[in-house]
Amino acid sequence: MLPLARSRIVAPAGWSRWLVPPAALSIHLAIGQAYAWSVFKPPLEASLQLSGTASALPFQLAIVMLGLSAAFGGTLVERRGPRWAMLVSAVAFCSGFLVAALGAATGRYWLIVLGYGFIGGIGLGIGYISPVSTLLKWFPDRPGMATGIAIMGFGGGALIASPWSTQLLAGLGSGASGIARTFLVMGLVYAVFMTLGVLLVRVPPDDWRPPGGPPAAGAAARPLITTAQVSARSALRTPQFWCLWVVLCMNVTAGIGILEKAAPMITDFFAGTAAAVSASAAAGFVGLLSLANMLGRIVWSSVSDLVGRKNIYRLYLGAGALLYLLLALTGDASKPLFIVCAAVILSFYGGGFATVPAYLKDLFGTYQVGAIHGRLLTAWSTAGVLGPLIVNAVADAGKSAGHGGPDLYATSFFIMIGLLAIGFAANELVRPVHPRHHEPPPAPVERSPATEAKGTGQ
């Protein structure tokens, strides 16, 4: 029987910590398929006669369940360990595809919502947080880079899933039966891929220390970085947690609105111009945004190790608002400008996800950072509803009023600017956590002279 308990997967002496990011990537690259959902929207809308808002429901519910399962399961994941969490994630995520395949084959859309959104969403949440605290323990010297490497897989999952889904739909058919077969194939393949991470992951021994010693003095000297520890229960009582909740929610809402509707958005934006976008080019745009999302997670999170977490969020939120303003003002004047602005916004979106675990570690320590991270992801659940709802509702209303092109999205872009401004203000309010929320330090262990001599090698 596969050992699942944390105590059974402690790494042996000489085990390389660099094997942990690939284990995390095998999970995140799979569950990152959620970001390719927009490829399924047009065939679902055509085959089941759905509106744009209705076809977004499985994706929205999946993101809601991601946040809820991460929040309620975070403490359990910390206690049971990453292998148990990764296995639960694989079972739920892949089962969700199978249930969705049944729904598509029988024409019952509620089964697609149940499978992909509810069951698969639980797999998303548990899988997303499963490696976070383990990575922070293996890489205390480079927390932004470590979580960025793993979490970039979630952003890059659609880079694989988008063209793969398009090819499967082209080969198996874009009708209901073709969608069902596509879901079935993807669920089975992802099950095999995610199992690799389950088998590979390990946790460090309690006395393990990284090569080269503690973090650089410059990083440790930053005022927001603490050596104290805060429990998940206490973190919820701090203003810092709720400021970060607002920061993450606003940043995610601004990015996910584009990402969920990426393929139809670029098609609508340039439909009335000489630079019209084909279905295959729109799928390529989804892939490009996924690449930006993925690269932003590793690049910006690594930069945050140098400049600090608060400064990097100033970039995400402030520059993101300016880019949305540029998109709103220029309209369909330039396709390259639209693509570049959207890609940079998505890099900030991805960077925000990858940087937030290190931000939490800076403020609350590593004691229960995985559980705190899980609770913070309820901001993602909220944003997963807000972002697509804002963009789809505004676009649907514009179509009903006879509008087209950039006019379908201008109002939602201005809403995103306002939300990013709120996030920027919340980030400015983040301060070090008050000592009253700190866990008491462990009692010193009395050592006998014989033990001291043994410890010093005398």
C-alpha positions, 0 to 999 in steps of 0.5 A: 500500500502506498504510504501517505502519512507525512511521517512516511515520506520524510526524505532520506539523507542526500535526497535532492530538494530540487526533486520537489518542484517537478513533483509539484509541477506534475500536479499544477500542470494538470490542474492548470487545464482550468485556464483553457476552459475558454476553448470549450465555450464555443462548442458547448454554446453551439451544441447545447444552446448556451449563453456566454454566461451559462457556458462559464458556469463550470469554470466559475464553480471550479474556481469557487470550489478551489477556494473553498476546498483550499480554505476548509482543507488547508489544515488537513493538508498540513496535518496529513502531508503533501502525498495524501493531498496530491492523491486526493487532488488527482482522484477528484480532478480526474473523476470530475472529467469523467462525470463531465464526459457523461454529462456531455454524452447524455446532453445533461449540462448539469452533470458537466457543471457538477463534474468539472465545476464541483468535483473537479474544483475540489481537486483544484483546491487541494492540489493547488495548496498541496506542495506550498508549505513543503516547498517553503520548508525546502527553500526557506532561502528562496521562497518566491522562486520556489513557489513560483517554479511550482505555481507557474505550472498552474499558469502554464497548464493551459499552454499544454491544454489549449492546443491539445483540447483544440486538436482533440475537438478537431479529431473527435468532433466539436459536437456533444459526443466529441466533447464527451470523448475529449473530456474522457481522454483528458481525465485518463491522461491527467490521472497518469501524469498526476500520479508521478507527483504523488510518487515523487514528493518528499518532506524534509527532516525536522532538522534539515537546513538549506545549503549555504545557511539562512537567507541573505541579510538584506532579505531578512532585514526587510521590515515585513519579514518575520522570524515569528510564527502565527497560527492559521486561527490567529492569522484570520484575526489580523488586518494583514490577512484581510488586506492581502485577501483584498489584494489577491481578490482584486488582482485575480478579478482583473486577470481572470475576466480576460482569461476566462473569455480570452478566445471569444474576446479577441474574436469580438474585439477585431470582428469588424476590422481587417484584422479579424481573428480565426478560431485557431488564432483565438486558441493561439491567443489563449496559449500565449496568455497562458505562457505569459501567466506561467512566465509571470509566476516564476519571473515576478516571484523571483524578482520579489525575493530581491525587491520585496513582496510589497513593492512587487504588488505595487507593480502588479496593481498599479501598472495593471490599472494603466494597461487596462486604461490603455486597452480601453482608450485604444480599442481595436486600433492595434492588434499587437498592442492589445495582445501585448497589454493582455499578456502583461496583465496576465503575467501580473495575474500569475505573478500575484498567485506565485508571490502570495505564499512568500508574502504570507511566509514573510508576515506569518512565518512557516508554522501553518502557512499552507493552511493560511494560504488555503484560507486566503484562496477564498479571495480567488473563489470570490474573484472567480465569480466576479471576473467572468460575471463582470466581463460576460454580463457586460458583453451579453448586455452589449450584444443585446443592445446591438453593440459590437467590437471593443464597445462590448468590453470597455465598461468592464475594463474601467471596472477592472481599473477601479478594482485594481486601485482598491487592491493597490490601496489595500497593499499600502496598508500592510504592516508587520503583524503585531506580536500579540498574534505570535505563537509562543516560542518553544521551550528551550531543551535542556542538554546534558554535558554529555549531549553537548559534547556529542553535538559538538563532536568532542 
